[in-house]
Amino acid sequence: EWLTQGDAFDSTMHYVLSRNLWKRFCHQSLTLPAFDAAVNDAAMLYPQRTQDVLWTFLGSHDTQRMLTRAGGDVRMLHAASFFQFTFMGAPIIYYGDELAMEGGADPDNRRPMRWDTVEGNPTRAHFQRLAALRAAHEALRIGVFRTWRAEADGLYAYERFTDDEHLLCVLNTGKEPLAAQVALPEALKGKAAVHDLYGERTLPVWCGLVEVKLEPGEGLILE
């Protein structure tokens, strides 16, 4: 009631989403189809205008850090942040998560910022890349979200699109490498190739299919 009428709060922290992110990416206690169902249930709670500005977060001053929740598995931190930046809402970064800092329950989650790990940090480069792509592509900021594939092996494909732009995000949410042929949405399948914005590479299209090979936590943003 604080959000749906537009006459109270402009936004709030999206704990409904965060709790399901923790269950899937940190604890693997949700199957991917169950996670996708939870994500879509959360998307039904609010109007689109509210979804676009909800604070999506992986951790905060009140919670364990994402990397610690994931047992130190930086691949799952990368996967969760990939989803965070390619899903609806306004991604919020708790300081140091972009450097892969660890931290347990409060006050351990408030350790001093690790300025000594900034330069050459691959997790920081990952966050920077995601932030730049989100800033550059309207579909990632205010586009419609629609599930395309959610497989038991961890392959998650979902569309983000506006009237002017159509993207397909493909993410390995599991802890094993995977290879699959993914049928493309109508807006992309007629092309001879698609371009991965995240990895800056081109993938050929054959009969409306694209072959993907993803390491744990690895994702593609296809246009």
DOGURO-320526 format. One line per field, with one value per residue: x negated, y, z of N, C-alpha, C in turn; residue in one letter; residue number from 1. Coordinates in steps of 0.001 Angstrom, whole numbers, always signed. Atoms other than C-alpha are relative to their C-alpha. Layout:
<sites>
n.X	X_...
n.Y	Y_...
n.Z	Z_...
ca.X	X_...
ca.Y	Y_...
ca.Z	Z_...
c.X	X_...
c.Y	Y_...
c.Z	Z_...
res	A_...
n	NUM_...
</sites>
This chain:
<sites>
n.X	-814_+879_+569_-839_-893_+764_-182_+763_+1430_+402_+664_+419_+958_-771_+389_-643_+928_+1303_-77_+33_+1360_+846_-361_+473_+1412_+878_-268_-522_-1140_-1101_+298_-152_-1418_-638_+485_-675_-1377_+41_+307_-1201_-958_+408_-285_-1443_-399_+6_-93_+1290_+687_+605_+1053_+1165_+782_+266_+1424_+409_+1282_+530_+360_-99_+567_-802_+34_+1285_+400_-392_+1058_+33_-1176_+253_+1107_+1226_-19_-121_-796_-1401_-110_-64_-1281_-1072_+91_-432_-1461_-410_+153_-772_-1392_-665_+345_+1191_+1009_+724_+1219_+528_+1425_+914_-449_+632_+1381_-108_+256_-802_-449_-1123_-1074_+375_+698_+1069_-259_+391_+1459_+499_+100_+1284_+555_+1203_-368_-765_+635_+105_-943_-914_-1393_-267_-164_-1303_-1025_+109_-540_-1450_-537_+106_-987_-1325_-135_-36_-1095_-1300_-727_+447_-458_-1458_-640_-812_+693_-778_+771_+83_+304_+494_+239_+451_+1465_+465_-18_-1072_-61_-1127_-5_-256_-270_-849_-427_+1148_+1161_-347_+1186_-188_+1048_+167_+842_+186_-205_+450_+1404_+693_-56_-1096_-52_-1378_-514_-1100_-829_-59_-1300_-303_+696_+1424_+289_+223_+1340_+1051_+832_-355_+1179_-18_+447_+855_+1297_+455_+287_-1102_-380_-805_-1354_-285_-1411_-628_+624_+1365_+645_+674_+794_+147_+544_-851_-70_+252_-1205_+36_-1100_-9_-808
n.Y	-1222_-1169_-218_+266_-1108_-1148_-1193_+162_+138_+126_+1286_+649_+1084_+1130_+1200_+1175_+485_+338_+1290_+1065_+6_+719_+1419_+643_-167_+270_+1265_+985_+654_-102_+363_-1164_-261_-581_-1372_-783_-206_-1008_-1279_-473_-364_-1314_-991_-257_-716_-1445_-476_-121_-1246_+247_+982_-640_-789_+728_+206_+1403_+43_+1313_-80_-1339_-96_+845_+1397_+561_-320_+1010_+980_+855_+868_+981_+864_-458_+328_-1271_+237_-247_-1457_-523_+381_-761_-1400_-29_-38_-1258_-1114_+236_+141_-1265_-659_-843_+775_-673_+734_-251_-257_+1126_+1186_-67_+457_+1360_+28_+917_-533_+714_-809_-1283_-1064_+496_-458_-1416_-107_-1122_+179_+552_-828_+647_+1017_-645_+81_+1321_+921_+482_-215_-1422_-130_+602_-970_-1163_+377_+80_-1342_-729_+545_-432_-1419_-191_+729_-295_+1231_+504_-908_-140_+958_+1102_+1244_+1185_+1240_+736_+1380_+221_+1438_+616_+5_-1332_-934_-986_-959_-901_-1152_-1374_-690_-1176_-113_-286_+854_+1344_+715_+1302_+291_+1432_+79_+1287_-211_+1186_+99_+836_-556_+525_-297_+186_-762_-834_-611_-1444_-648_-395_-1241_+260_+1267_-155_-525_+983_+70_-902_-547_+18_-1306_+133_+569_-625_+1029_+297_+1407_+280_+520_+1069_+411_-652_+465_-417_+930_-693_+770_-915_+437_-401_-1439_-780_-432_-678_-915_+124_-933
n.Z	+0_+2_+1330_+1176_+336_+499_-830_-1240_+304_+1402_+178_-1237_+229_+532_-744_+598_+1016_-590_-701_+1003_+543_-951_+29_+1234_+331_-1148_-670_+968_-638_+948_+1380_+857_+281_-1185_-90_+1034_-454_-1069_+643_+682_-1047_-509_+1044_+3_-1218_+175_+1380_+687_-382_-1308_+222_+613_-965_-1238_-291_-2_-707_-375_-1411_-582_-1349_-884_+436_+414_+1369_+973_+205_-1187_+116_+1055_-394_+635_+1433_+723_+1211_-323_-126_+1365_+585_-639_+425_+1404_-4_-616_+932_+1217_-415_-283_-1247_-85_-734_-1079_-361_-1335_+200_-133_+741_+1327_-167_-539_-1438_-802_-1274_-574_-569_-591_+721_+857_+1368_+116_-4_+770_+1452_+410_+1078_+533_+997_+1073_+1317_+605_-631_+1046_-385_+276_+1449_+291_-385_+882_+1302_-136_-201_+1271_+933_-448_+322_+1449_+650_-585_-300_-1298_-1053_-103_+888_-513_-319_+324_-23_+1258_-360_-1368_+47_-1241_-76_-371_+1127_-154_+1104_-184_+893_-438_+1253_+168_+1394_+861_-243_-473_-463_-647_-979_-228_-1195_-676_-1433_-710_-384_+978_+1360_+804_+1428_+445_+1121_-471_+1038_-197_+184_+1370_+341_+230_+673_+1433_+243_+282_-1201_-1091_-674_-1462_-482_-1176_+358_+1248_+982_+902_+39_+1189_-158_+949_-84_-1149_-1238_-295_-929_-1095_-945_-1129_-1271_-1126_-259_+1209_+676_+1294_+319_+1454_+791
ca.X	+0_-2989_-3871_-954_+1142_-1685_-829_-3226_-6725_-8494_-10460_-11679_-14313_-13156_-13647_-11192_-13641_-16795_-15636_-15061_-18431_-20086_-18158_-19156_-22652_-24016_-22349_-21034_-17955_-15622_-15568_-15829_-12181_-11143_-13360_-11840_-8345_-9308_-10771_-7592_-5438_-7462_-6969_-3200_-3259_-3730_-2916_-5677_-6438_-7168_-9168_-11466_-12594_-12594_-15990_-17398_-20302_-22509_-23543_-23379_-24517_-21793_-22726_-25592_-27633_-26668_-30046_-29989_-26459_-27705_-30473_-33154_-32106_-32816_-31148_-27800_-28437_-29038_-25905_-23687_-24995_-24519_-20871_-20559_-21784_-19740_-16489_-13934_-14586_-17432_-20554_-22101_-25698_-26701_-30237_-32902_-30680_-32177_-35577_-34358_-34613_-33380_-31541_-29207_-26356_-26472_-28984_-31288_-29610_-30913_-34614_-36776_-36751_-39527_-41116_-44202_-42224_-40747_-43261_-43044_-40119_-38108_-34910_-35156_-35607_-32524_-30403_-31737_-30831_-27310_-26760_-27971_-25722_-22707_-23361_-23696_-20644_-17118_-15794_-17885_-16553_-12851_-12187_-9618_-10925_-9805_-11105_-12322_-13852_-14392_-15991_-16739_-20454_-20640_-20263_-18233_-17214_-14983_-14028_-14246_-12612_-11090_-9487_-12951_-15257_-15113_-17720_-17998_-19974_-21345_-22867_-24337_-22924_-24352_-27725_-28623_-29563_-26754_-26300_-22965_-21220_-18891_-16032_-15914_-12873_-11186_-12884_-16344_-15934_-15984_-19544_-22655_-24404_-23821_-26224_-26996_-27177_-28773_-31551_-31860_-31716_-29567_-27683_-26337_-22636_-21580_-17891_-16888_-19192_-22334_-24777_-25980_-28710_-28755_-30924_-29238_-28084_-28766_-26198_-25484_-23416_-22426_-21232
ca.Y	+0_+2301_+2003_+978_+4167_+6594_+8925_+7678_+6263_+6647_+3434_+979_-1738_-4787_-7443_-9749_-10008_-10068_-13003_-15050_-13984_-15296_-18566_-19224_-17809_-18268_-21388_-23104_-23878_-22837_-24594_-22193_-22734_-21960_-18864_-17701_-18210_-16133_-13388_-13199_-13251_-10280_-8505_-8782_-6948_-3461_-1418_-1135_+2472_+1246_-1793_+512_+2366_-304_-589_-3977_-5013_-7977_-6817_-3857_-2634_-4869_-8114_-10472_-9626_-11487_-13171_-14491_-15822_-17622_-19340_-17240_-18316_-15187_-16790_-16582_-12951_-12271_-14185_-12416_-8982_-9809_-10552_-7481_-5150_-6781_-7004_-4314_-1768_+489_-1545_-508_-1515_-1846_-449_-3069_-5649_-4418_-5430_-8867_-7957_-10486_-9858_-11719_-10404_-6828_-5441_-7727_-6527_-2981_-3703_-833_-357_-2374_+430_-1757_-4142_-1602_-1655_-4628_-6134_-8391_-8032_-4245_-4526_-6766_-4206_-1349_-3212_-3940_-351_+1058_-1289_-434_+3270_+2810_+604_+1744_-1814_-2673_+339_+544_-2385_-5108_-8267_-11608_-15090_-16955_-20115_-21384_-24819_-27235_-27204_-23494_-21941_-18756_-16719_-13653_-10757_-7041_-4879_-1518_-355_+535_-2148_-5902_-7784_-11406_-12073_-15591_-16560_-19690_-19621_-23032_-24236_-26397_-25350_-25712_-25777_-25368_-24268_-21395_-20510_-16757_-14519_-13411_-9997_-11627_-14953_-13581_-12329_-14084_-13356_-11772_-9655_-10213_-6753_-7980_-10082_-8008_-11020_-12169_-15476_-17029_-17831_-21081_-21776_-19306_-20922_-19685_-22028_-20859_-22203_-20668_-21152_-20933_-17365_-16286_-14301_-12886_-9900_-10561_-7930
ca.Z	+0_+353_-3322_-5494_-5288_-6092_-3203_-488_-1105_-4440_-3888_-1290_-857_-2808_-121_-1889_-4783_-2649_-535_-3673_-5110_-1942_-2121_-5731_-6089_-2565_-1225_-4382_-2290_-5109_-8450_-11347_-12394_-8797_-8759_-12037_-10623_-7562_-9757_-11805_-8676_-7388_-10720_-10238_-6895_-8310_-11420_-14053_-13064_-9524_-10661_-12633_-9492_-6776_-5074_-6045_-3840_-3004_+455_+2828_+6234_+7713_+5953_+5324_+2266_-877_-1296_+2273_+1822_-1295_+641_-1035_-4551_-6598_-9624_-7849_-6899_-10596_-11610_-9072_-10028_-13724_-12994_-10753_-13512_-16283_-14293_-13555_-10827_-9729_-8829_-5515_-4731_-1086_-869_-1434_-3117_-6393_-4973_-3805_-120_+2425_+5690_+7999_+10110_+11415_+12361_+10350_+7153_+7844_+7459_+6158_+2392_+713_-1282_-1715_-3954_-6366_-9194_-11526_-9625_-12006_-9972_-10176_-13959_-14064_-12177_-14293_-17467_-16259_-15125_-18452_-20429_-18309_-18798_-22548_-23167_-22465_-22534_-19449_-17535_-18374_-20699_-20205_-18513_-19927_-19184_-22270_-20771_-17230_-17224_-14399_-15331_-14496_-17949_-17586_-20631_-20395_-22629_-21915_-24534_-25404_-28633_-29934_-28529_-27922_-25865_-24761_-21582_-21095_-17733_-16184_-12662_-11769_-10562_-13562_-17119_-19626_-23372_-25107_-28248_-27496_-29827_-30336_-29913_-33119_-32982_-33163_-34956_-38520_-38143_-39448_-36149_-32766_-30757_-27077_-25530_-22318_-23834_-27029_-29319_-32220_-32250_-35449_-35795_-37451_-38161_-35460_-32885_-31200_-29461_-26065_-23816_-20364_-17321_-13886_-13305_-16895_-18860_-22311_-23424_-27026_-29519
c.X	-842_-440_+1018_+878_-743_+117_-744_-1481_-228_-606_-268_-1035_+768_-454_+636_-922_-1301_+32_-31_-1339_-930_+283_-552_-1517_-946_+164_+448_+1166_+1273_-465_+171_+1461_+734_-444_+712_+1447_+54_-261_+1252_+1123_-321_+334_+1484_+460_+224_+216_-1393_-760_-697_-1135_-1280_-881_-207_-1498_-289_-1410_-378_-368_+124_-662_+758_-123_-1435_-343_+306_-1057_-93_+1190_-246_-1187_-1304_-66_+243_+801_+1472_+250_+127_+1348_+1138_-27_+364_+1524_+504_-25_+777_+1475_+593_-474_-1264_-1057_-748_-1205_-403_-1522_-835_+464_-633_-1477_-48_-444_+914_+416_+1229_+1063_-576_-628_-1101_+179_-387_-1516_-454_-122_-1411_-561_-1223_+325_+725_-615_-90_+958_+1019_+1471_+392_+212_+1354_+1125_-32_+615_+1521_+628_-25_+1049_+1411_+238_+208_+1242_+1308_+746_-394_+489_+1520_+733_+872_-914_+898_-913_+32_-270_-493_-129_-551_-1518_-576_-16_+1223_-95_+1247_-175_+148_+228_+892_+482_-1193_-1168_+450_-1291_+415_-1194_-18_-1035_-76_+89_-471_-1491_-800_+48_+1187_-154_+1401_+240_+1241_+742_+158_+1425_+160_-799_-1464_-257_-269_-1386_-983_-899_+577_-1286_+203_-587_-963_-1400_-602_-462_+1257_+237_+868_+1370_+254_+1425_+683_-568_-1383_-569_-774_-765_-367_-619_+946_-69_-168_+1305_-272_+1164_+17_+904_-158
c.Y	+1264_+384_-2_+1178_+1228_+1244_-102_-75_-38_-1364_-604_-1060_-1268_-1302_-1261_-612_-490_-1361_-1162_-68_-794_-1506_-705_+62_-325_-1419_-1105_-783_+136_-551_+1246_+236_+620_+1445_+881_+275_+1083_+1387_+569_+325_+1393_+1098_+353_+847_+1484_+366_+145_+1240_-146_-1006_+668_+721_-710_-215_-1495_-82_-1430_-55_+1435_-6_-866_-1491_-489_+474_-1181_-1095_-968_-955_-1137_-897_+369_-287_+1269_-162_+302_+1482_+627_-323_+842_+1463_+150_+71_+1328_+1149_-192_-242_+1389_+579_+830_-740_+864_-873_+394_+71_-1259_-1273_-26_-373_-1427_-53_-1019_+690_-734_+953_+1278_-231_-484_+445_+1457_+169_+1213_-347_-458_+766_-655_-1030_+590_-256_-1448_-1032_-472_+190_+1454_+216_-549_+984_+1221_-286_-33_+1386_+809_-493_+427_+1467_+225_-589_+176_-1265_-575_+866_-30_-988_-1009_-1187_-1161_-1224_-660_-1475_-46_-1506_-522_-8_+1374_+1009_+906_+991_+852_+1226_+1292_+801_+1225_+4_+110_-965_-1337_-742_-1340_-245_-1504_-160_-1428_+243_-1178_-4_-947_+690_-595_+435_-299_+780_+739_+567_+1483_+514_+489_+1226_-224_-1159_+146_+488_-1119_-194_+941_+421_-34_+1307_-114_-469_+561_-1050_-271_-1507_-249_-561_-1021_-477_+572_-395_+609_-982_+786_-998_+945_-687_+398_+1498_+875_+346_+694_+974_+126_+1057_-344
c.Z	+0_-1413_-1132_-397_-523_+843_+1335_-332_-1511_-280_+1366_-348_-337_+659_-575_-1049_+632_+682_-979_-722_+915_-66_-1235_-127_+1159_+531_-950_+604_-820_-1338_-859_-393_+1195_+203_-1019_+383_+1074_-570_-673_+981_+553_-1005_-49_+1189_-235_-1466_-612_+445_+1353_-125_-497_+1011_+1339_+184_+32_+574_+329_+1475_+472_+1369_+997_-306_-154_-1401_-920_-130_+1181_-2_-991_+313_-668_-1496_-816_-1279_+260_+287_-1379_-645_+575_-429_-1473_-50_+554_-1012_-1300_+310_+204_+1337_-104_+815_+1019_+381_+1419_-116_+214_-677_-1388_+49_+528_+1461_+673_+1299_+491_+522_+624_+1390_-965_-1452_-226_+69_-818_-1487_-371_-1200_-644_-1072_-1209_-1370_-478_+563_-1042_+361_-216_-1497_-440_+320_-910_-1363_+43_+144_-1298_-997_+399_-344_-1496_-663_+773_+420_+1359_+1154_+169_-891_+737_+299_-368_-20_-1373_+249_+1432_+186_+1333_+128_+329_-1119_+105_-1153_+184_-888_+784_-1272_+188_-1446_-945_+147_+576_+342_+593_+915_+249_+1105_+509_+1499_+835_+260_-885_-1354_-753_-1448_-468_-1277_+470_-1204_+312_-113_-1434_-438_-352_-948_-1502_-362_-316_+1211_+1043_+702_+1502_+504_+1171_-387_-1264_-1010_-822_-48_-1228_+360_-1097_+228_+1248_+1346_+160_+1023_+1044_+843_+1133_+1206_+1131_+241_-1226_-705_-1310_-63_-1508_-622_-1474
res	E_W_L_T_Q_G_D_A_F_D_S_T_M_H_Y_V_L_S_R_N_L_W_K_R_F_C_H_Q_S_L_T_L_P_A_F_D_A_A_V_N_D_A_A_M_L_Y_P_Q_R_T_Q_D_V_L_W_T_F_L_G_S_H_D_T_Q_R_M_L_T_R_A_G_G_D_V_R_M_L_H_A_A_S_F_F_Q_F_T_F_M_G_A_P_I_I_Y_Y_G_D_E_L_A_M_E_G_G_A_D_P_D_N_R_R_P_M_R_W_D_T_V_E_G_N_P_T_R_A_H_F_Q_R_L_A_A_L_R_A_A_H_E_A_L_R_I_G_V_F_R_T_W_R_A_E_A_D_G_L_Y_A_Y_E_R_F_T_D_D_E_H_L_L_C_V_L_N_T_G_K_E_P_L_A_A_Q_V_A_L_P_E_A_L_K_G_K_A_A_V_H_D_L_Y_G_E_R_T_L_P_V_W_C_G_L_V_E_V_K_L_E_P_G_E_G_L_I_L_E
n	1_2_3_4_5_6_7_8_9_10_11_12_13_14_15_16_17_18_19_20_21_22_23_24_25_26_27_28_29_30_31_32_33_34_35_36_37_38_39_40_41_42_43_44_45_46_47_48_49_50_51_52_53_54_55_56_57_58_59_60_61_62_63_64_65_66_67_68_69_70_71_72_73_74_75_76_77_78_79_80_81_82_83_84_85_86_87_88_89_90_91_92_93_94_95_96_97_98_99_100_101_102_103_104_105_106_107_108_109_110_111_112_113_114_115_116_117_118_119_120_121_122_123_124_125_126_127_128_129_130_131_132_133_134_135_136_137_138_139_140_141_142_143_144_145_146_147_148_149_150_151_152_153_154_155_156_157_158_159_160_161_162_163_164_165_166_167_168_169_170_171_172_173_174_175_176_177_178_179_180_181_182_183_184_185_186_187_188_189_190_191_192_193_194_195_196_197_198_199_200_201_202_203_204_205_206_207_208_209_210_211_212_213_214_215_216_217_218_219_220_221_222_223
</sites>
